[in-house]
Amino acid sequence: MKSLLRYLYIIITLFLIHSCGSSAYTAKIASINSLIESLEFEIEHDWVSPLGGPRIYIMDNPNFIRFKNDSVNLFLPFFGERFSGGGYNNQGGIVYEGPLNNFEILDGDKNTRIIKFRTKQSSETLDFSINIFPEGNVTTRVNSTERSFISYQGRIKELEERDE
């Protein structure tokens, strides 16, 4: 009888622990989704993976994607090849500030959200695909008409107010 009670106690304890963990997970998902829907958030990357090259730690380098309503401001360091005319620009990366074009937010697998948008600078078109995972991790993929493919890994966070 004691072993049955002990067994029952263990099952109830495990159930309660599992329930608490899943409600925290659900709350995290709701928090991330709310942040995305507000369209006022920032993404900061820790790593970049250039096509054909090793992963590079970039946390010590300035990099960001800032969404505010219907516009985006971004700077991402670029490591890779440029295919056609033009230079790399004097900032050493992918730079854009302006309206969101072809913008959409999609639902992915396993509570992942996907943000897609396009930017155009001179003759270059950049397509961004940002996967945001429930725990706040982010993978940003950038396809360009004039540069090699590149991807970044980082985290989403609330938009910090800045003095402009």
C-alpha positions as CSV (number, residue, x, y, z in Angstrom):
1,M,0.0,0.0,0.0
2,K,2.8,2.4,0.9
3,S,4.5,1.8,-2.5
4,L,1.3,2.5,-4.3
5,L,0.9,5.8,-2.4
6,R,4.5,6.7,-3.1
7,Y,4.0,5.8,-6.8
8,L,0.8,8.0,-6.9
9,Y,2.7,10.9,-5.2
10,I,5.5,10.7,-7.8
11,I,3.0,10.7,-10.7
12,I,1.1,13.7,-9.3
13,T,4.4,15.6,-8.6
14,L,5.6,15.0,-12.2
15,F,2.2,16.1,-13.6
16,L,2.3,19.4,-11.6
17,I,5.9,20.1,-12.6
18,H,5.0,19.4,-16.3
19,S,1.9,21.6,-16.0
20,C,3.9,24.5,-14.6
21,G,6.6,24.2,-17.3
22,S,4.1,24.1,-20.1
23,S,2.2,27.2,-18.8
24,A,5.5,29.1,-18.6
25,Y,6.3,28.0,-22.2
26,T,2.8,29.1,-23.3
27,A,3.3,32.5,-21.6
28,K,6.7,32.9,-23.4
29,I,5.0,32.2,-26.8
30,A,2.3,34.7,-26.0
31,S,4.9,37.3,-25.0
32,I,6.9,36.8,-28.2
33,N,3.8,36.9,-30.4
34,S,2.6,40.1,-28.7
35,L,6.0,41.7,-29.4
36,I,5.9,40.7,-33.0
37,E,2.3,41.9,-33.5
38,S,3.2,45.3,-32.0
39,L,5.7,45.8,-34.7
40,E,8.0,47.6,-32.2
41,F,10.9,45.3,-31.5
42,E,14.6,44.8,-32.2
43,I,16.7,41.9,-33.2
44,E,20.4,41.6,-32.3
45,H,22.6,38.9,-33.7
46,D,25.4,37.0,-32.0
47,W,26.6,35.0,-35.0
48,V,26.8,35.3,-38.8
49,S,27.2,32.4,-41.2
50,P,28.5,33.5,-44.6
51,L,28.0,31.2,-47.6
52,G,31.1,28.9,-47.8
53,G,32.8,30.4,-44.8
54,P,33.0,29.6,-41.1
55,R,30.6,31.0,-38.5
56,I,31.8,34.4,-37.1
57,Y,31.0,35.8,-33.6
58,I,29.7,39.4,-34.1
59,M,28.3,40.4,-30.7
60,D,31.2,42.9,-30.3
61,N,30.2,44.5,-33.7
62,P,27.2,46.8,-34.0
63,N,24.3,45.0,-35.7
64,F,20.6,45.3,-35.5
65,I,17.2,45.1,-37.2
66,R,14.7,47.6,-35.6
67,F,11.1,47.4,-36.5
68,K,8.9,50.4,-35.7
69,N,5.4,50.4,-37.1
70,D,5.7,50.2,-40.9
71,S,9.4,50.9,-41.2
72,V,12.7,49.1,-40.5
73,N,16.2,50.3,-39.7
74,L,18.9,47.8,-40.0
75,F,22.7,47.3,-40.1
76,L,24.1,43.9,-40.5
77,P,27.9,43.3,-41.1
78,F,28.5,41.5,-44.3
79,F,31.1,38.8,-44.9
80,G,31.0,37.4,-48.4
81,E,31.2,38.1,-52.1
82,R,29.7,40.9,-54.1
83,F,28.8,39.7,-57.6
84,S,28.1,42.7,-59.8
85,G,29.0,46.4,-60.0
86,G,28.9,48.8,-57.1
87,G,30.9,48.8,-53.9
88,Y,30.3,47.4,-50.5
89,N,29.4,50.9,-49.2
90,N,31.4,52.8,-46.7
91,Q,29.7,51.2,-43.7
92,G,30.9,47.7,-44.3
93,G,27.6,45.9,-44.2
94,I,24.0,45.7,-45.2
95,V,22.3,49.0,-44.4
96,Y,18.7,50.1,-44.9
97,E,16.3,52.6,-43.3
98,G,12.9,53.0,-44.7
99,P,9.5,51.4,-45.3
100,L,8.7,47.7,-45.1
101,N,8.1,46.4,-48.7
102,N,6.4,43.1,-49.4
103,F,6.0,42.7,-45.6
104,E,4.3,39.6,-44.2
105,I,4.1,37.7,-40.9
106,L,3.5,34.0,-41.3
107,D,3.0,31.1,-38.8
108,G,5.6,28.4,-39.1
109,D,5.9,25.0,-37.6
110,K,6.1,24.5,-33.8
111,N,5.0,28.0,-32.8
112,T,7.6,29.6,-35.0
113,R,6.8,33.0,-36.6
114,I,8.3,34.0,-39.9
115,I,8.7,37.6,-41.0
116,K,9.5,38.4,-44.6
117,F,10.2,41.7,-46.3
118,R,12.2,43.2,-49.2
119,T,14.4,46.3,-49.4
120,K,15.9,48.0,-52.4
121,Q,19.1,50.1,-52.5
122,S,20.2,51.5,-55.8
123,S,20.3,48.4,-58.1
124,E,20.4,45.9,-55.3
125,T,17.3,44.0,-53.9
126,L,17.5,42.3,-50.6
127,D,15.0,39.6,-49.4
128,F,14.9,39.0,-45.7
129,S,13.4,36.0,-44.0
130,I,13.4,36.0,-40.2
131,N,12.4,32.9,-38.2
132,I,11.5,33.7,-34.6
133,F,11.3,30.7,-32.3
134,P,9.1,30.6,-29.2
135,E,12.1,31.0,-26.8
136,G,13.1,34.3,-28.5
137,N,15.9,32.9,-30.7
138,V,16.1,34.3,-34.2
139,T,17.5,33.2,-37.5
140,T,17.8,35.9,-40.2
141,R,18.4,34.9,-43.8
142,V,19.4,37.5,-46.5
143,N,19.3,36.9,-50.2
144,S,20.6,39.6,-52.4
145,T,20.7,40.2,-56.2
146,E,24.3,41.4,-55.9
147,R,25.8,39.5,-52.9
148,S,26.2,36.0,-51.7
149,F,23.7,34.5,-49.3
150,I,24.3,35.1,-45.6
151,S,22.5,34.2,-42.4
152,Y,22.6,35.5,-38.8
153,Q,21.6,34.0,-35.5
154,G,20.5,36.1,-32.5
155,R,17.6,37.1,-30.2
156,I,14.5,39.3,-30.3
157,K,13.9,41.9,-27.7
158,E,11.8,45.0,-27.0
159,L,12.7,48.1,-28.9
160,E,14.8,50.4,-26.8
161,E,14.1,54.1,-27.0
162,R,17.1,55.9,-28.5
163,D,18.1,59.5,-28.8
164,E,18.2,60.2,-32.6
